[in-house]
Amino acid sequence: MDVIAIDPSLVCTALVVNDKKFVYTGSHISHTEKGKLKRWFEAFDDLVTVRDFDLSVDNSLSYAEQEFAKLNKYVKIVSCIMADIRRECNDVTTAKVAIEGYSFSSAAGPLIDLVTFGTILRYSLLKASVAKIIVVAPQELKTKAASLSYAPIKKGKAVKYVNGDGKSAGSFKKRDMLQCLIDMPNTGTDKWVEKLREYKDEVLNLKATPKPLEDVNDAKLLYEWLIRNP
C-alpha cells in the first residue's frame, strides 16, 4: 500500500509519499534575490524536491478578482501535488493518506484561505478515489509525534507523553517536533533523520525552525505514524 502524508500550508505545503519528500512553496521563500537556494533549502536539497510558485496576488485587482486569483493559484498547486502523488504511487486507489487539519487560532483571513486550499486538496484526493484519508488535528499530531519517540506515562486511564526536557506533548512547539524526529528510535538509516541529527546543534538553537524543515518535519512525523499504524 502506498503511504502519503501532507502538511498543508499557504506558503510551504509539504508532501511525503512513500518517504519521498516534496515542498510546494513560493520562489521568494526558497530562493534568494540572486536565484540561489536559501540556507536550509540548500542543506536538504538532496532529500527534498522543491516546486516553486508565484504566490503573490496583484493588489491593484478588485476584491473579487483577488479572490479568484488566489483560487486559481490553489488549483494550480493542488494539481501539481496530485501529479506528484500519482507519479510516485503504485496505485493511488489503494493509498492511505494522512493530512494535518487546521489550527483555528490562526488569523481569520489566512485561516479562511487555508481552509479553501485544504478543501480543494481534500476534494482532489477524494476524486482520485484514494482508499483512506485521515485528517489529523494539529494538537493530535503533537501526541502522535511524541508517541513515536517517548515512552507513555500512564495515570489511571489517562496516557501522556513527555520529552527529555520534561515538556508534555500538548505543549510541543515546532522545535519539539523536530526533536521528536531526532530522538525517534528504530529509524535505521533514515536519511532525513540522519541529516537532522547532523545539523541538530545548529538548528535546535535557532529561534524558529526554518523552512522547509518546519513543514517537512510535520509531514514526516505523520508519515512515520501511518507506517507504524497500518
C-alpha positions as CSV (number, residue, x, y, z in Angstrom):
1,M,0.0,0.0,0.0
2,D,1.2,3.5,-0.8
3,V,1.5,5.8,2.2
4,I,1.1,9.6,1.9
5,A,1.4,12.4,4.4
6,I,0.6,16.1,3.8
7,D,1.2,19.2,5.8
8,P,-0.9,21.9,4.1
9,S,0.3,25.5,4.2
10,L,-0.4,28.6,2.2
11,V,3.3,29.3,1.8
12,C,5.0,25.9,2.1
13,T,3.0,22.7,1.8
14,A,5.0,19.5,2.5
15,L,4.2,16.1,0.9
16,V,5.8,12.8,1.9
17,V,4.8,9.9,-0.4
18,N,6.4,6.6,0.1
19,D,9.1,8.5,2.1
20,K,9.9,10.8,-0.9
21,K,9.6,14.4,0.1
22,F,8.3,17.5,-1.7
23,V,7.5,21.1,-0.8
24,Y,5.3,23.5,-2.7
25,T,6.3,27.0,-1.9
26,G,7.0,30.5,-3.2
27,S,10.2,31.2,-5.0
28,H,10.8,34.2,-2.6
29,I,10.7,31.7,0.3
30,S,13.0,29.0,-1.3
31,H,15.4,31.3,-3.2
32,T,17.5,34.4,-2.6
33,E,17.0,37.5,-4.8
34,K,20.0,36.3,-6.8
35,G,18.2,33.0,-7.5
36,K,20.2,30.7,-5.2
37,L,18.6,28.3,-2.8
38,K,18.3,29.7,0.7
39,R,20.3,28.1,3.5
40,W,18.1,25.2,4.7
41,F,16.6,24.5,1.3
42,E,20.2,24.1,0.0
43,A,21.3,22.0,3.0
44,F,18.4,19.5,2.4
45,D,18.4,19.8,-1.4
46,D,19.3,16.2,-1.9
47,L,16.3,15.0,0.1
48,V,13.5,17.4,-0.9
49,T,12.1,18.2,-4.3
50,V,11.1,21.9,-4.3
51,R,8.2,23.1,-6.5
52,D,8.2,26.9,-6.8
53,F,5.1,29.0,-7.5
54,D,4.4,32.7,-7.7
55,L,2.3,33.2,-4.6
56,S,1.8,36.9,-4.9
57,V,-1.6,38.5,-5.7
58,D,-1.9,41.8,-7.5
59,N,-3.1,44.3,-5.0
60,S,-4.5,46.5,-7.8
61,L,-7.2,43.9,-8.5
62,S,-10.6,44.2,-7.0
63,Y,-11.5,42.1,-4.0
64,A,-13.4,39.7,-6.2
65,E,-10.6,39.5,-8.7
66,Q,-8.1,38.8,-5.9
67,E,-10.3,36.0,-4.5
68,F,-10.5,34.3,-7.9
69,A,-6.7,34.8,-8.5
70,K,-6.0,33.0,-5.2
71,L,-8.4,30.3,-6.1
72,N,-6.6,29.7,-9.4
73,K,-3.3,29.5,-7.6
74,Y,-4.6,27.0,-5.2
75,V,-6.0,24.8,-8.0
76,K,-2.6,25.0,-9.8
77,I,-0.6,24.0,-6.7
78,V,-3.1,21.1,-5.9
79,S,-2.8,19.9,-9.5
80,C,1.0,19.7,-9.1
81,I,0.6,17.9,-5.7
82,M,-1.8,15.3,-7.3
83,A,0.5,14.8,-10.3
84,D,3.4,14.0,-7.9
85,I,1.3,11.7,-5.9
86,R,0.1,9.8,-9.0
87,R,3.7,9.6,-10.3
88,E,5.1,8.2,-7.0
89,C,2.3,5.8,-6.2
90,N,1.9,2.3,-7.5
91,D,-1.9,2.6,-7.2
92,V,-3.4,5.7,-5.7
93,T,-6.8,4.0,-5.3
94,T,-5.3,1.8,-2.6
95,A,-3.2,4.5,-0.9
96,K,-3.5,5.6,2.7
97,V,-3.3,9.4,3.3
98,A,-2.9,11.4,6.5
99,I,-3.4,15.2,6.2
100,E,-2.9,17.7,9.0
101,G,-6.0,19.8,9.8
102,Y,-6.3,23.4,10.7
103,S,-5.3,25.4,13.8
104,F,-8.3,27.6,14.5
105,S,-6.2,30.0,16.5
106,S,-4.9,31.4,13.2
107,A,-6.0,34.9,12.0
108,A,-9.3,34.8,10.2
109,G,-8.1,35.8,6.7
110,P,-5.3,33.3,6.4
111,L,-7.4,30.6,8.1
112,I,-10.2,31.1,5.5
113,D,-7.6,30.9,2.7
114,L,-6.1,27.8,4.2
115,V,-9.5,26.1,4.5
116,T,-10.2,27.0,0.9
117,F,-6.8,25.5,-0.2
118,G,-7.3,22.5,2.0
119,T,-10.8,21.8,0.7
120,I,-9.6,21.8,-2.9
121,L,-6.8,19.4,-1.9
122,R,-9.1,17.0,0.1
123,Y,-11.6,17.1,-2.7
124,S,-8.9,16.2,-5.3
125,L,-7.8,13.2,-3.1
126,L,-11.5,12.0,-2.9
127,K,-11.9,12.5,-6.6
128,A,-8.8,10.3,-7.2
129,S,-10.5,7.5,-5.2
130,V,-7.8,7.4,-2.5
131,A,-8.6,4.4,-0.3
132,K,-8.3,6.0,3.1
133,I,-8.0,9.7,4.1
134,I,-7.2,10.5,7.8
135,V,-7.4,14.2,8.9
136,V,-5.3,14.8,12.0
137,A,-5.8,17.8,14.2
138,P,-2.6,19.8,14.9
139,Q,-2.9,19.1,18.6
140,E,-3.4,15.4,17.9
141,L,-0.3,15.4,15.7
142,K,1.7,16.5,18.7
143,T,0.6,13.5,20.7
144,K,1.2,11.1,17.8
145,A,4.6,12.5,17.2
146,A,5.5,12.2,20.9
147,S,4.3,8.6,20.9
148,L,6.9,7.7,18.2
149,S,9.8,8.8,20.4
150,Y,8.9,8.7,24.1
151,A,7.5,6.1,26.4
152,P,3.9,6.5,27.6
153,I,3.2,7.7,31.1
154,K,0.0,6.2,32.5
155,K,-2.1,7.8,35.2
156,G,-5.2,5.7,35.7
157,K,-6.9,5.6,32.2
158,A,-5.0,8.7,31.0
159,V,-1.9,8.3,28.9
160,K,0.5,11.2,28.2
161,Y,3.9,11.6,26.6
162,V,6.8,13.8,27.9
163,N,10.1,14.6,26.1
164,G,13.5,14.6,27.6
165,D,13.1,18.2,28.7
166,G,10.0,17.3,30.7
167,K,7.6,19.0,28.3
168,S,4.3,17.4,27.7
169,A,3.2,16.6,24.1
170,G,0.3,19.0,24.3
171,S,2.7,21.9,24.7
172,F,5.0,21.0,21.9
173,K,6.3,23.7,19.5
174,K,8.0,23.2,16.1
175,R,11.4,22.8,17.8
176,D,9.9,19.9,19.9
177,M,8.5,18.2,16.8
178,L,12.0,18.4,15.3
179,Q,13.4,16.9,18.5
180,C,10.9,14.0,18.2
181,L,12.5,13.0,14.9
182,I,16.0,13.3,16.3
183,D,15.0,11.2,19.3
184,M,13.0,8.7,17.3
185,P,14.3,5.1,17.8
186,N,14.4,2.3,15.2
187,T,15.0,4.7,12.3
188,G,17.7,2.6,10.8
189,T,19.4,4.6,8.0
190,D,16.6,7.1,7.5
191,K,18.3,9.8,5.5
192,W,16.0,12.6,6.7
193,V,16.5,11.8,10.4
194,E,20.3,11.3,9.8
195,K,20.6,14.8,8.3
196,L,18.6,16.4,11.1
197,R,20.9,14.8,13.6
198,E,23.9,16.0,11.6
199,Y,22.6,19.6,11.9
200,K,20.9,19.3,15.3
201,D,23.3,21.6,17.3
202,E,22.7,24.4,14.8
203,V,19.0,24.0,14.0
204,L,17.9,23.4,17.6
205,N,19.5,26.7,18.7
206,L,17.6,28.8,16.1
207,K,14.8,31.0,17.3
208,A,12.4,29.3,14.9
209,T,12.5,26.1,12.9
210,P,13.3,27.2,9.4
211,K,11.5,26.2,6.2
212,P,11.4,23.7,4.6
213,L,12.2,21.8,7.8
214,E,9.2,23.1,9.7
215,D,6.7,21.7,7.2
216,V,8.5,18.6,6.1
217,N,9.1,17.5,9.7
218,D,5.3,17.6,10.4
219,A,4.6,15.6,7.2
220,K,7.4,13.2,8.0
221,L,6.0,12.6,11.5
222,L,2.6,11.9,10.1
223,Y,4.1,9.5,7.6
224,E,6.1,7.7,10.3
225,W,2.9,7.4,12.4
226,L,1.0,6.0,9.4
227,I,3.5,3.3,8.6
228,R,3.7,2.2,12.2
229,N,-0.2,2.1,12.5
230,P,-1.3,0.3,9.3
